[in-house]
């Protein structure tokens, strides 16, 4: 059934019979409502007449969810300013708004809705339009939207919980069952109005939940026309909100979040959600997902289900990562490598070459003693084990999430949420001016663009995204230039012997560390600024592309935003991990960026500690900033709004006006929540080899994130318009792509960024090809072996230091090159090629083992549990029997045979009891 089958209309009623305003009584479901609650008609000067909602006074029931008659439930609220009460000079400008609004309301009434207007108790200019959907209208649009409703109680026994033997302990970690009772389970089927008697209807008032009613009401609001001129048709409450005709549109919360409603029959679901979910005291409890889904819809429910599952899985990764960190922390003092660096007889006598031209000075290796100890915390054999573990963890996370998601799909009736169920967006329908033949049905349909026009739109979108990615790359180059300049300055100051006031600081801060911290902070600020700017551009591009359905719109925007943010957030990390320190040359022939800036070098122990610093600053800063945006700003805005409207107490303010004082959640509210978590997932998996504490930080953040998001949408925002969703959408393939990439990045971090492979080569090489004085399985002498020798006489004029101590003739630098005087001096030695071979072998072996493990786990773990498959088959069977075979049985019984064998049709009346006996 399409919209045209339900509603064919002009935007206004043309009549000569009605002049001025006339009270008209209407009858709904056999009930004649009092005259003061009925719509009236208003005539404009041109003779055009539109229906209007009658104005009523507030009935002094602040918790009421009904019209003033106490019978009709409020399904939606529209808020506008009364144009007749504006200043005289402004009144004329808003007459067009009034015309559009009244035409729109007339359209709503023709589509089956009932309206009632009430004046605000705090602002006489503000009007609240209450929207109600009668039973017949609900049934019609439930069929249009293919809403699945109960047909029979679920007769399959549920699988017992493996934790049932510990219920006396585990019950404290679940919501209070006395407050949030478990609802009966039903087999469901898509609603059909003509087969209403087969559905499990016990009470018409609660057969459709409040979320279903709001969803159907918003569907009508999004498609009701407000202006038709020739072939141009304008419709939808979204455009009216953007134009300022309405100030707000939202479904009602059922009560205040911290006080139960006094209205009889109110479910108080908002109060229950706050007490058992959003309140800080409930941070340790499992989420009441079924109640979340019932109150906010499947789309919100699936987000919190995914976030909760992700957080629980993070607990295991956090424990292993914390153990790895503790191991590194306890062994930092006993590490042979760090002890040699800090030893005055070893590290104190090794003179290192200057790391910049002219101004930089010679320095001793023991000046990096503290940095080397910190490096040992993260660069150890435990990190290698943890990186392999995380490659298995990410596979288990994705596979078990698929199983859990399949269970939710069945429980929440989204298994058959097919593409044809999702109707086009109003913005798409409004632009349909071209005709094409549908390749599936063969029927002509209208589309907003030709094939060439779509290519142009997509090409402009791709070009814009690429331009912004190039802008990010330009910002990274600018940060690299800053790093080079800052390193030059810090090297000059921190390694100067003249500045005694910096002596204490020099023991703990190296030039590399100071450069890394300041550059990371600047990079974080640039990332946030670019995010704000690109967000507007991405939305504009997606609007311009004009996707057909809301899912298409969100998927298109998701890919644009994630691609940009992937480059924006991770580019600096990829630079430190895989670029910095890899092409620096050697002191006699250094490499330069842009022919001017000498390339950065890593610490003698590698760049891993800098990568750790970058990750901790971006992850920590992002979490702090997001919490400020999500918690503090809405709370302050609501506080200011309440202060400005403090003339009336909240007890006298009706439910719809209390909700109006809350913040409106943007259309892409959940999109940003997903984006935040997926970016965090990337930090946890892509670079975990350099920062084992990343899962711990993510776990702590997510525990707060769940409750912060719950508190925010329950207490600070208006009720969200419920939406259907089968899964997490485009984020699922993005997570799978990150998981595949994570194996390669972690293997390459261990191979090229950490010092793990050179140490292993040195440790096991004594029996094959001993380097230096290394003749046993120890790390003694590794420092001396990993630093090459350079003759200071071989400095070029451009890079030679301005001052040279009189007692040195050589200096050391981090590389594997032949010493001066060698036939192949300053070229890579055999140790370098052995290390490169070991690195490549490590990457190939680890990647193949990890990917093979992922494949085996994906094959062994089925996406849909066996019990869920059985229930789905059972439900399909019952649907077939009840909704289809019944008609066949009726036709068969209506054919009565004569004695001669011929058949004739007779009237056969079967009672409901007889049909049930047949089953």
C-alpha positions in Angstrom: 0.0 0.0 0.0 1.4 3.4 -1.0 0.8 6.9 0.2 -1.3 7.6 -2.8 -3.6 4.7 -1.9 -4.2 6.2 1.5 -4.3 9.9 0.8 -5.2 11.8 -2.3 -5.8 15.5 -1.7 -5.1 19.1 -2.5 -3.3 21.2 0.0 -6.5 23.2 0.9 -10.3 22.9 0.6 -12.0 25.0 -1.9 -15.6 25.8 -0.8 -18.1 28.6 -1.1 -20.3 27.3 1.7 -18.0 28.1 4.7 -17.3 31.7 5.4 -15.6 33.0 8.5 -15.2 30.5 11.3 -17.7 27.7 11.9 -17.8 25.1 14.6 -18.2 21.7 13.2 -18.8 18.4 15.1 -17.1 15.3 14.0 -17.7 11.7 15.0 -14.8 9.2 15.5 -15.3 5.5 16.4 -18.9 6.2 17.3 -18.0 8.8 19.9 -19.2 12.4 19.5 -16.7 14.6 21.2 -17.7 17.8 23.0 -17.9 20.8 20.7 -15.1 22.7 22.4 -12.6 20.0 21.5 -13.5 20.0 17.7 -11.7 21.6 14.8 -13.0 24.8 13.2 -12.6 26.1 9.7 -11.0 29.4 8.8 -11.6 31.2 5.5 -9.0 33.4 3.8 -9.9 36.5 1.7 -9.6 34.5 -1.5 -12.3 32.1 -0.5 -9.8 29.3 0.4 -10.8 27.4 3.6 -8.7 25.3 5.8 -9.4 23.3 8.9 -8.0 24.5 12.2 -7.5 22.9 15.6 -9.7 24.4 18.3 -7.9 26.4 21.1 -8.4 25.0 24.6 -7.1 26.0 28.0 -4.6 24.0 30.1 -6.5 21.6 32.4 -4.0 22.0 35.3 -2.8 18.4 35.0 1.0 18.7 34.6 1.5 15.0 34.0 -1.3 14.5 31.6 -0.5 12.7 28.3 -4.0 13.2 26.8 -6.1 15.9 25.2 -8.4 17.9 27.5 -11.1 15.2 27.2 -8.8 12.8 28.9 -9.5 10.1 26.3 -7.3 10.8 23.2 -3.6 10.2 23.8 -1.1 12.8 22.6 1.2 11.2 20.0 3.2 14.2 19.0 3.6 17.9 19.8 4.1 20.8 17.4 5.2 24.2 18.8 4.7 27.6 17.1 4.4 31.2 17.9 1.0 32.8 17.4 1.4 35.3 14.6 -1.6 37.4 15.8 0.2 38.2 19.0 3.4 39.5 17.5 4.2 43.2 17.1 2.3 44.9 14.4 5.3 45.6 12.2 6.3 41.9 12.4 2.8 40.5 12.0 2.6 41.0 8.2 5.9 39.2 7.6 4.6 36.1 9.4 1.3 35.8 7.6 2.8 33.4 5.0 4.0 31.3 7.9 0.4 31.3 9.3 -1.0 30.3 5.9 1.5 27.4 5.5 0.9 26.2 9.1 -2.9 26.2 8.8 -2.7 24.5 5.4 -0.4 21.9 6.9 -2.7 21.3 9.9 -5.6 20.9 7.5 -3.6 18.2 5.6 -2.9 16.4 8.9 -6.6 16.3 9.7 -7.4 15.0 6.2 -4.8 12.2 6.7 -6.7 11.1 9.8 -5.1 13.0 12.6 -6.9 14.9 15.3 -5.5 18.2 16.7 -5.9 20.4 19.7 -4.1 23.7 20.4 -3.1 25.0 23.9 -1.5 28.2 24.9 1.8 28.2 26.8 1.5 29.0 30.6 4.9 30.8 30.5 4.8 32.7 27.2 1.5 33.9 25.8 2.9 34.0 22.2 3.8 30.3 22.3 1.3 27.7 21.2 1.4 23.9 21.6 -0.4 21.8 19.0 -1.3 18.3 20.3 -1.5 15.5 17.7 -3.6 12.3 18.2 -3.9 9.3 15.9 -7.2 7.5 16.1 -7.4 3.7 16.1 -8.3 3.4 12.4 -5.4 5.7 11.4 -3.0 3.7 13.5 -4.1 0.5 11.8 -3.7 2.0 8.4 -0.2 3.3 8.9 0.9 0.2 10.8 0.2 -1.7 7.6 2.0 0.9 5.5 5.1 0.7 7.7 5.0 -3.1 8.0 5.1 -2.9 11.8 5.3 -6.4 13.3 2.8 -7.1 16.1 2.0 -10.1 18.3 -0.1 -13.0 16.9 0.5 -15.7 19.5 2.5 -16.3 22.7 6.0 -17.8 22.2 5.6 -21.5 23.0 9.3 -22.3 22.6 11.2 -22.8 25.9 14.0 -20.3 26.4 17.5 -21.5 26.8 18.6 -21.5 30.5 21.3 -19.0 31.4 24.7 -20.5 32.2 24.9 -18.1 35.2 21.7 -19.3 36.8 23.6 -21.1 39.5 25.1 -17.8 40.6 21.8 -15.8 40.4 22.1 -14.8 44.1 25.2 -12.8 43.1 24.5 -11.8 39.5 21.1 -10.4 40.3 22.7 -7.4 41.9 24.3 -6.5 38.5 21.0 -6.5 36.7 18.1 -3.9 36.8 15.6 -4.5 39.6 13.1 -7.0 38.3 10.4 -5.7 40.6 10.6 -2.3 38.9 11.4 -3.4 35.3 9.3 -6.6 34.9 10.1 -9.0 32.1 7.5 -8.8 29.3 5.8 -11.8 27.8 7.3 -13.0 24.5 5.2 -13.3 21.4 5.5 -14.6 17.9 4.9 -11.6 15.6 3.9 -10.9 12.0 3.6 -7.8 9.8 0.3 -6.1 10.6 -2.6 -6.3 8.2 -5.7 -4.3 8.9 -8.1 -6.8 7.2 -6.8 -9.6 9.4 -7.0 -7.8 12.7 -8.9 -10.6 14.4 -5.8 -12.9 14.1 -3.6 -10.5 16.1 -3.2 -10.7 19.8 -5.3 -7.5 20.7 -6.1 -7.5 24.4 -6.4 -3.7 24.8 -6.6 -1.2 21.9 -5.1 1.5 24.0 -1.8 -0.4 24.5 -1.7 -2.6 21.4 0.4 0.0 19.7 3.2 1.1 22.0 4.0 4.8 22.5 7.1 4.4 20.3 5.1 2.9 17.5 2.5 5.6 17.7 5.1 8.4 17.6 6.9 6.7 14.7 3.7 6.6 12.7 2.8 10.1 13.6 6.2 11.4 12.4 5.8 9.5 9.2 2.6 11.4 8.5 4.1 14.7 9.6 7.0 14.2 7.2 4.7 13.7 4.2 1.8 16.1 4.8 1.7 18.9 2.2 1.6 22.6 3.2 1.8 24.2 -0.3 1.0 23.0 -3.8 1.5 25.2 -6.8 1.0 23.6 -10.1 3.3 20.6 -10.3 5.4 21.8 -7.4 4.5 20.1 -4.1 6.0 21.2 -0.8 5.5 19.0 2.2 7.0 17.8 5.4 7.4 19.2 8.9 11.2 19.2 8.6 11.0 22.1 6.0 8.5 23.9 8.2 10.9 23.7 11.1 13.8 24.9 9.0 11.7 27.8 7.8 10.6 28.8 11.3 7.0 28.0 10.8 7.2 25.6 13.8 9.7 26.0 16.5 9.8 22.4 17.6 8.3 18.9 16.9 8.7 16.0 19.3 7.0 13.1 21.0 6.3 13.4 24.7 8.2 11.9 27.6 5.8 9.9 29.7 6.8 11.6 33.0 9.5 13.6 34.7 12.8 11.7 35.0 13.1 11.8 38.8 9.4 11.8 39.9 6.7 9.3 39.1 3.6 10.5 37.3 0.4 10.8 39.3 -1.7 10.0 36.3 -3.5 6.7 36.4 -2.1 4.1 34.0 1.1 6.0 33.2 3.9 3.4 32.7 6.6 5.8 34.1 9.2 4.3 31.8 11.3 7.4 31.7 11.5 7.3 35.5 12.5 3.6 35.5 15.2 4.2 32.9 16.6 7.0 35.0 16.6 4.9 38.2 18.0 1.7 36.8 20.1 2.9 33.9 20.9 6.6 33.7 21.5 7.3 37.4 25.2 7.3 38.4 24.4 4.8 41.2 23.6 2.2 38.5 26.9 2.4 36.7 27.7 -1.3 37.5 24.4 -2.7 36.3 23.6 -4.3 33.0 21.5 -2.1 30.7 17.7 -2.7 30.4 17.9 -3.0 26.6 14.3 -4.2 26.1 13.0 -1.1 27.9 15.4 1.2 26.0 14.1 -0.3 22.8 10.5 0.0 23.8 10.9 3.6 24.9 13.3 5.0 22.3 13.0 2.6 19.4 15.3 -0.1 17.9 17.8 2.4 16.5 18.7 3.7 19.9 18.5 0.3 21.5 20.9 -1.3 19.0 23.4 1.5 19.6 23.4 0.9 23.4 23.5 -2.8 22.9 26.6 -2.5 20.7 28.2 -0.1 23.1 27.5 -2.3 26.1 28.8 -5.4 24.3 31.9 -3.6 23.1 32.6 -2.4 26.7 32.2 -5.9 28.1 34.6 -7.3 25.5 37.1 -4.5 26.3 37.3 -5.7 29.9 39.2 -8.8 28.8 41.6 -6.8 26.6 42.1 -4.3 29.4 43.1 -7.0 31.9 45.7 -8.4 29.5 46.9 -5.0 28.5 47.2 -3.9 32.2 49.2 -7.1 32.9 51.5 -6.3 30.0 52.0 -2.7 31.3 52.7 -4.0 34.9 55.3 -6.4 33.4 57.0 -3.6 31.6 56.9 -1.3 34.6 58.5 -3.9 36.9 61.2 -4.8 34.5 62.3 -1.4 33.4 65.0 -1.2 36.0 66.4 -4.6 35.2 66.4 -4.3 31.5 69.9 -4.7 30.2 69.3 -2.1 27.5 68.2 0.6 29.9 70.9 -0.2 32.4 73.6 0.2 29.8 72.1 3.6 28.7 72.1 4.8 32.3 75.5 3.4 33.2 78.0 6.2 33.5 80.7 3.9 32.3 78.8 2.9 29.2 76.1 5.4 28.3 78.0 8.2 30.0 81.0 7.7 27.7 79.1 7.3 24.4 79.1 10.7 22.7 76.2 11.1 20.3 76.3 13.2 17.1 74.3 16.4 16.9 70.8 15.9 15.5 70.5 19.2 13.7 72.8 21.4 11.7 75.3 23.9 13.1 73.6 24.9 16.3 73.1 21.5 17.9 75.8 20.2 20.1 77.3 16.8 21.0 75.5 15.0 23.8 76.0 11.8 25.8 73.7 8.8 25.7 73.0 8.7 29.4 71.0 12.0 29.0 68.2 9.8 27.7 68.3 7.5 30.8 64.7 8.4 32.0 63.3 8.2 28.5 64.9 4.8 28.0 63.3 3.5 31.2 59.9 4.7 30.1 60.5 3.1 26.7 61.1 -0.3 28.3 57.6 -0.1 29.9 56.1 -0.4 26.4 58.8 -1.9 24.2 59.2 -5.4 25.7 58.3 -9.0 24.9 55.0 -8.6 26.7 53.9 -6.1 24.0 54.6 -8.6 21.3 52.3 -11.2 23.0 49.7 -8.5 23.6 49.6 -7.5 19.9 49.1 -11.1 18.9 46.3 -11.5 21.5 44.6 -8.3 20.2 44.5 -9.7 16.7 42.5 -12.7 18.1 40.4 -10.5 20.4 39.2 -8.2 17.6 38.0 -11.3 15.6 36.2 -12.7 18.6 34.6 -9.4 19.3 33.2 -9.1 15.7 32.0 -12.7 15.5 30.3 -12.7 18.9 28.7 -9.4 18.1 27.2 -10.9 15.0 25.6 -13.6 17.1 24.4 -11.2 19.7 23.0 -8.9 17.0 21.1 -11.9 15.5 19.5 -12.5 18.8 18.4 -8.9 19.1 17.1 -8.9 15.5 14.8 -11.7 16.4 13.8 -10.4 19.8 13.1 -6.9 18.4 11.3 -8.1 15.2 13.9 -6.7 12.8 14.8 -10.0 11.0 12.8 -9.1 7.9 13.5 -5.4 7.9 14.0 -5.4 4.1 15.0 -2.6 1.8 11.5 -2.3 0.3 10.1 -1.6 3.8 12.1 1.6 4.0 10.3 4.3 2.1 12.0 7.3 0.4 13.0 10.4 2.4 10.6 13.3 2.1 13.5 15.4 0.7 14.0 12.9 -2.0 10.3 12.7 -3.0 10.0 16.4 -3.1 12.7 16.6 -5.9 11.3 13.8 -8.1 10.7 15.5 -11.5 12.1 12.9 -13.9 10.6 9.6 -15.0 12.3 6.3 -15.4 11.3 2.7 -15.7 11.9 0.6 -12.6 14.2 -2.2 -13.6 12.5 -4.6 -11.1 8.8 -3.9 -11.5 8.8 -2.4 -14.9 6.6 0.4 -13.7 7.4 4.0 -14.4 8.5 6.0 -11.4 9.7 9.5 -10.7 13.3 10.2 -9.7 15.0 13.5 -8.8 17.9 13.2 -11.3 19.0 11.4 -14.5 21.9 9.0 -14.6 24.2 11.8 -15.8 23.0 14.1 -13.1 23.7 11.5 -10.4 27.2 11.0 -11.7 27.8 14.7 -11.5 26.5 14.8 -7.9 28.7 11.9 -6.8 31.7 13.3 -8.6 31.4 16.6 -6.9 31.1 14.8 -3.6 34.2 12.7 -4.2 36.2 15.7 -5.3 35.2 17.7 -2.2 36.2 14.8 0.1 39.6 14.4 -1.7 40.2 18.2 -1.4 39.7 18.0 2.4 41.9 15.0 2.7 44.7 16.9 0.9 44.0 19.8 3.3 44.7 17.3 6.2 47.9 16.2 4.5 49.0 19.9 4.2 48.3 20.3 7.9 50.5 17.3 8.7 53.3 18.7 6.6 53.0 22.0 8.5 53.2 20.1 11.8 56.3 18.2 10.6 57.9 21.6 9.8 57.0 22.7 13.3 58.5 19.6 14.8 61.8 20.2 12.9 62.0 23.8 14.1 60.9 23.0 17.6 63.4 20.1 17.8 66.2 22.5 16.7 65.1 25.0 19.5 64.8 22.3 22.2 68.1 20.7 21.3 69.9 24.0 21.6 68.3 24.9 24.9 68.0 21.5 26.7 71.5 20.3 25.8 73.2 23.6 26.6 75.5 23.5 29.6 75.1 27.2 30.2 71.5 27.3 31.4 71.7 26.0 35.0 68.0 26.7 35.6 67.1 23.9 33.1 69.4 21.3 34.7 66.6 19.6 36.7 64.3 19.6 33.6 67.0 18.2 31.4 67.2 15.0 33.5 63.6 14.0 32.6 62.8 15.8 29.3 64.7 15.1 26.1 64.4 17.3 23.0 62.5 14.5 21.3 60.0 14.3 24.2 59.4 18.0 24.4 58.9 18.2 20.6 56.6 15.3 20.6 54.4 16.6 23.4 54.0 20.1 22.0 53.5 18.8 18.5 50.8 16.4 19.7 48.9 19.2 21.5 49.0 21.4 18.4 48.0 18.4 16.2 45.0 17.7 18.5 43.8 21.3 18.2 44.1 21.2 14.4 42.2 17.9 14.4 39.3 19.4 16.3 39.1 22.5 14.2 39.2 20.5 10.9 36.5 18.2 12.3 34.1 21.1 13.0 34.6 22.6 9.6 34.4 19.3 7.6 31.3 18.2 9.5 29.3 21.0 7.8 30.8 20.3 4.4 30.1 16.5 4.7 26.4 17.2 5.5 26.1 19.6 2.6 27.7 17.2 0.2 25.4 14.3 1.3 22.3 16.6 1.0 23.4 17.6 -2.5 23.8 13.9 -3.5 20.1 13.4 -2.5 20.2 9.7 -1.3 16.8 7.9 -1.6 16.3 6.5 1.9 17.5 7.5 5.3 19.7 4.4 5.5 21.3 5.4 2.2 21.8 8.9 3.5 23.4 7.8 6.7 25.6 5.3 5.0 26.8 7.9 2.5 27.5 10.4 5.3 29.2 7.7 7.4 31.7 6.8 4.7 32.5 10.5 4.1 32.9 11.3 7.8 34.9 8.2 8.7 37.2 8.5 5.7 38.0 12.1 6.7 38.3 11.4 10.4 40.4 8.3 9.7 43.0 10.5 7.9 42.5 13.4 10.4 43.0 11.4 13.6 45.4 8.7 12.5 47.7 10.4 10.0 50.0 11.9 12.7 50.2 8.4 14.3 51.1 6.8 11.0 53.7 9.5 10.4 55.4 8.8 13.7 55.1 5.0 13.4 56.2 4.5 9.8 57.9 7.7 8.5 59.7 9.5 11.2 63.4 8.5 11.5 63.2 6.1 8.5 65.0 8.4 6.0 67.4 10.6 7.9 70.7 9.6 6.2 73.8 9.8 8.4 75.6 12.8 10.0 77.9 13.3 7.0 75.0 13.3 4.5 71.7 14.1 6.2 68.3 14.0 4.4 66.3 17.2 4.1 62.6 17.9 3.8 61.8 20.4 1.0 65.5 20.8 0.6 65.7 23.0 3.7 64.6 21.2 6.9 66.7 18.3 8.2 64.5 15.2 8.8 63.7 14.2 12.3 65.5 11.4 14.1 64.1 9.1 16.7 65.6 8.5 20.2 68.4 5.9 20.3 65.6 3.4 21.4 63.3 4.3 18.6 60.1 6.3 18.1 57.8 4.0 20.0 57.6 6.3 23.1 56.6 9.2 20.8 53.8 7.2 19.3 52.7 6.3 22.8 52.7 10.0 23.7 50.7 11.0 20.6 48.1 8.3 21.2 47.6 9.2 24.9 47.2 12.9 24.2 44.7 12.4 21.4 42.7 9.7 23.2 42.6 11.6 26.5 42.0 15.0 24.9 39.2 13.6 22.7 37.5 11.9 25.6 37.6 15.0 27.8 36.4 17.3 25.0 33.5 14.9 24.1 32.3 14.7 27.7 32.3 18.5 28.0 30.3 18.7 24.8 27.9 16.0 25.7 27.3 16.7 29.4 28.2 20.2 30.3 26.8 22.2 27.3 23.3 20.6 27.4 23.1 21.0 31.1 24.1 24.7 31.0 21.7 25.4 28.2 18.8 23.8 30.0 19.8 25.6 33.2 19.8 29.0 31.4 16.4 28.2 29.8 14.8 27.3 33.1 16.2 30.4 34.7 14.7 32.6 31.9 11.3 30.9 32.3 11.2 30.7 36.1 8.0 32.7 36.3 6.0 29.5 36.7 6.9 26.5 38.8 7.5 23.2 37.1 4.5 21.7 39.0 2.1 23.9 37.0 3.8 23.5 33.7 2.2 20.8 31.5 4.1 17.8 30.2 4.5 19.1 26.7 5.9 22.5 27.9 8.4 20.8 30.3 9.7 18.8 27.3 9.9 21.9 25.2 12.4 23.3 27.8 14.7 20.5 27.1 17.3 20.3 24.3 16.5 18.9 20.9 18.7 16.0 19.8 20.0 16.6 16.3 19.0 14.2 13.4 22.5 12.8 13.4 22.8 12.5 17.2 23.5 8.7 17.2 25.8 9.1 14.1 28.3 11.1 16.2 28.1 8.6 19.0 29.0 5.8 16.7 31.7 7.9 15.1 33.3 8.6 18.4 33.3 4.9 19.4 34.6 3.7 16.1 37.5 6.2 16.1 38.3 4.9 19.6 38.1 1.3 18.4 40.7 2.3 15.8 43.0 3.6 18.5 42.5 0.5 20.6 43.3 -1.9 17.7 45.5 -0.2 15.1 48.2 1.0 17.5 47.8 -1.2 20.5 51.3 -2.6 20.1 52.7 0.8 21.1 50.2 1.5 23.9 48.9 -1.5 25.9 47.0 0.8 28.2 44.7 1.9 25.3 42.1 -0.8 26.1 42.2 0.2 29.8 41.6 3.9 29.0 38.8 2.9 26.5 37.1 0.7 29.1 37.1 3.4 31.7 35.9 5.9 29.1 33.1 3.6 27.9 31.8 2.9 31.4 31.3 6.6 31.8 30.1 7.0 28.2 27.2 4.6 28.6 25.9 6.4 31.6 26.6 9.8 30.2 24.7 9.1 27.0 21.9 7.5 29.0 21.7 10.5 31.4 21.9 12.9 28.5 19.0 11.5 26.4 16.9 10.7 29.5 17.2 14.0 31.4 18.5 16.7 29.1 17.0 16.0 25.7 13.5 15.7 24.4 12.3 12.3 23.5 13.8 10.9 20.3 11.5 10.0 17.4 11.7 6.2 17.4 13.2 4.6 14.4 13.6 1.1 13.1 17.1 -0.4 12.6 18.2 -4.0 12.0 21.9 -3.6 12.8 24.6 -0.9 13.2 24.5 -0.2 9.5 27.6 0.9 7.6 29.7 0.8 10.8 29.8 -3.0 10.7 32.0 -3.2 7.5 34.1 -0.3 8.8 34.8 -2.2 12.0 35.7 -5.3 9.9 38.1 -3.2 7.8 39.8 -1.8 10.9 40.2 -5.3 12.3 41.9 -6.4 9.1 44.1 -3.4 8.9 45.0 -3.7 12.6 46.9 -6.9 12.1 49.1 -5.3 9.5 49.7 -2.1 11.4 50.6 -3.8 14.7 53.0 -6.2 12.9 54.7 -3.3 11.2 54.9 -1.3 14.5 56.7 -4.1 16.2 58.9 -4.6 13.1 59.7 -1.0 12.1 58.9 1.3 15.0 59.9 -0.7 18.1 63.4 -2.0 18.7 62.1 -5.6 19.2 63.4 -7.3 16.1 67.0 -5.8 16.2 67.2 -7.0 19.8 66.0 -10.5 18.9 68.4 -10.7 16.0 71.2 -9.6 18.3 70.1 -12.1 21.1 70.0 -15.1 18.8 72.9 -14.3 16.5 75.9 -15.4 18.6 75.9 -18.9 17.3 75.5 -17.9 13.6 77.0 -14.5 13.0 78.2 -12.8 16.2 78.2 -9.0 16.1 81.0 -7.2 18.1 81.9 -9.0 21.3 78.6 -10.8 21.5 79.3 -14.5 22.3 76.3 -15.6 24.5 72.5 -15.4 24.8 72.5 -12.0 26.6 71.8 -8.4 25.6 75.1 -7.2 26.9 76.8 -5.0 24.4 73.6 -4.4 22.4 73.8 -0.6 22.8 77.3 -0.4 21.4 76.3 -2.7 18.5 73.2 -0.7 17.6 75.0 2.6 17.3 77.3 3.3 14.3 80.5 5.4 14.4 81.1 8.6 12.6 84.3 10.5 12.1 83.7 14.2 13.0 86.1 15.2 10.3 83.6 14.0 7.7 81.0 16.6 8.6 80.0 18.8 5.6 80.3 22.5 6.0 76.5 22.9 6.3 76.0 20.4 9.1 79.3 20.7 11.0 78.6 21.8 14.6 79.8 25.3 15.5 81.7 24.0 18.6 83.5 20.7 19.0 85.1 19.4 22.3 88.8 19.0 22.0 88.9 15.5 23.3 86.6 13.6 20.8 87.3 12.5 17.2 84.2 10.3 16.6 80.6 10.4 17.6 77.8 7.8 17.5 74.4 7.8 15.7 71.5 5.3 15.5 71.9 3.1 12.5 73.6 0.0 11.2 76.4 1.3 9.0 80.1 0.5 8.4 82.5 2.6 10.4 85.0 5.1 8.9 88.0 3.5 7.3 85.9 0.5 6.1 86.1 -0.2 2.3 82.3 0.5 2.3 82.3 3.2 5.0 79.0 4.7 6.0 77.1 2.2 3.9 74.7 -0.4 5.5 76.5 -3.3 7.1 75.5 -7.0 7.1 73.7 -6.6 10.5 71.3 -4.1 8.8 70.3 -6.6 6.1 69.9 -9.4 8.6 67.5 -7.1 10.6 65.5 -6.1 7.5 65.2 -9.8 6.6 64.0 -10.6 10.1 61.5 -7.8 10.0 60.0 -8.9 6.8 59.8 -12.5 7.9 58.2 -11.4 11.1 55.5 -9.4 9.3 54.7 -12.2 6.9 54.6 -14.9 9.6 52.5 -12.9 12.0 50.1 -11.7 9.4 49.5 -15.2 8.0 49.0 -16.7 11.4 46.6 -13.9 12.5 44.6 -14.0 9.3 44.4 -17.8 9.4 43.2 -17.6 13.0 40.6 -15.0 12.0 39.3 -17.2 9.2 39.1 -20.3 11.4 37.2 -18.4 14.1 34.9 -16.8 11.6 34.1 -20.3 10.2 33.7 -22.0 13.5 31.5 -19.4 15.2 28.1 -19.2 13.4 26.6 -15.7 12.9 23.2 -16.8 14.0 22.8 -19.1 17.1 21.0 -22.4 16.5 18.2 -21.5 19.0 17.5 -18.3 17.2 17.2 -20.1 13.9 14.7 -22.4 15.4 12.6 -19.6 16.7 12.7 -17.8 13.4 11.5 -20.9 11.5 8.7 -21.4 14.1 7.5 -17.8 13.7 7.5 -18.0 9.9 5.5 -21.3 10.1 2.9 -19.7 12.4 2.6 -16.7 10.2 2.0 -18.9 7.2 -0.6 -20.9 9.0 -2.5 -18.1 10.7 -2.4 -15.4 8.0 -2.5 -17.4 4.8 -3.7 -21.0 5.3 -6.8 -19.7 7.1 -8.1 -18.1 3.9 -7.5 -21.3 2.0 -9.4 -23.4 4.5 -12.3 -20.9 4.3 -12.4 -21.2 0.5 -12.3 -25.0 0.7 -15.2 -25.2 3.1 -17.3 -22.8 1.0 -17.3 -25.4 -1.9 -20.1 -28.0 -1.3 -20.2 -31.1 -3.6 -23.5 -32.2 -5.3 -24.4 -35.8 -5.8 -23.3 -35.7 -9.4 -19.8 -34.6 -8.3 -20.2 -30.9 -9.3 -19.3 -28.2 -6.9 -21.3 -25.1 -5.8 -20.4 -22.2 -3.6 -22.3 -21.8 -0.3 -22.1 -19.3 2.4 -20.1 -20.8 5.3 -19.8 -18.9 8.5 -17.1 -20.0 10.9 -16.7 -18.8 14.4 -13.3 -17.9 15.8 -13.5 -21.0 18.0 -14.0 -23.3 15.0 -11.0 -21.8 13.2 -8.8 -22.3 16.2 -10.0 -26.0 16.5 -8.8 -26.5 12.9 -5.3 -25.5 13.8 
